[in-house]
Amino acid sequence: MVGIRPHRIEPKRVEIPPPQAEPAAPPEHAALLKDVVDFLIPLLSSFEAAFYLYFLRHAIVETGQPYARVSMRDLMTKVVRSAQTERNVAFTTVQKCLAGLEKIGAIRKEGGPRRGGSLYRVLLPDEIEACREAKRAARVKPAPAVDMKAEADFYNVRENRLRIFERDGYKCRYCAKQLTRLTATLDHVVPVRAGGGNGWDNLVTACFDCNASKTGRAVGDFLAERASQ
């Protein structure tokens, strides 16, 4: 009798797809948010800003259309809480905020109340005259350049201290002694008591002995004393 060899079943490999990253916000939404924050929010009260963002989220962001149907009940209960009572926003407050948004041109009522609320058109910053004026003014007055080497604290911030040590090659500026992270110290070129700051150009690497000997004296006086010894 011929034996029957059992058929070997190979396990089936299952390919597991890599995790998908969350999609980033579309570039146009990022630019829109920047304009809203920079040019519209400063013109609104805190409640008006919260209501406008609610309109924007349920219109442009969700549907891609500039229209949203919003009810007074939703605005009173789902957007923001009263800072004074920690409860829902009062009906009169919502009315006042909607009137303010319409006056500045941020929203426009397109129809009367129906089931689900009234239909509003949400206007974008480029459609609001006050925002356009603010953008024109911003172009005329560019933001001042920030000199990080002058304004950053290179004495108290650890990462910045290391940048000074690396700039000087971990060598004492006064005696050229080779140092390490454990032995290097920072010294103010212009002493703090003389008005010197913690900027990039006013700090140098120093060994402990030179730093202790110099104390609060000017660099020239200290070096002259060393040369005379």
Residue, then its C-alpha position, 0 to 999 in steps of 0.5 A: m500500500v502506497g503511503i499518502r504524504p500530507h500536503r503542507i500548507e504554507p502560512k499566508r503572509v499578510e501585509i500590514p500597511p504602514p500607519q497613515a499620517e494625519p492629513a495636513a491642513p490644505p495650504e489655503h486653509a492655513a493662509l486663511l487662518k493666518d489672515v483671520v488671526d492677523f487682521l480680523i480677530p483684532l477687530l472683534s470682541s472675544f465673543e464675536a471672534a468665537f462666533y465668527l470661527y464657529f461660522l467659518r468652521h461650519a461653512i468654508v472649512e467643512t463644506g468649502q462653501p461660504y454658507a452656514r445655517v446656524s441656530m440661536r440655540d447653537l450659538m448660545t450653547k455650543v460655542v463659548r461660555s459666559a466668563q461671568t456666570e460660567r453658563n450659556v451665553a445670553f440671547t441678547t449677547v448673541q444678538k449683539c455679537l451677530a449685529g457686530l459681525e454684520k456691521i463689520g462685514a464678517i457675516r451677512k444674513e441670507g434668509g429668515p429662520r427655518r428648521g436648523g437655523s438661519l442661513y448666513r454667508v460668511l465673508l473672508p478677510d479679503e472680502i472685509e474692507a476693515c481687514r483689507e485696510a489692516k493688510r495694506a497697513a501691514r505691508v507699509k509697516p513690515a515687522p522689525a527684524v529680530d537680532m537673536k544674537a543681541e536679544a537672546d539670553f546666552y548666559n542663563v539658557r543652557e543651549n545658548r551657553l553651549r553655543i558660546f563654548e562651541r564658538d570659542g572652541y572650549k578655550c579660555r579667551y584670556c589664557a588659551k587654556q583648553l577646557t571642557r563642558l565641566t570646566a568652561t565658564l562664561d565671562h561678561v566682556v562688559p561687566v553686568r554692573a557696567g551695563g553689559g548684557n547677556g548677548w552673543d557679543n558680550l560673553v566669552t569662554a573663560c577658565f575658572d581661574c581667569n574668571a575669578s581673577k577678572t571679577g567685574r573689571a574691564v577686559g583691558d584692565f585685567l589683561a594689562e595686569r596679566a601682562s605685567q605679572 
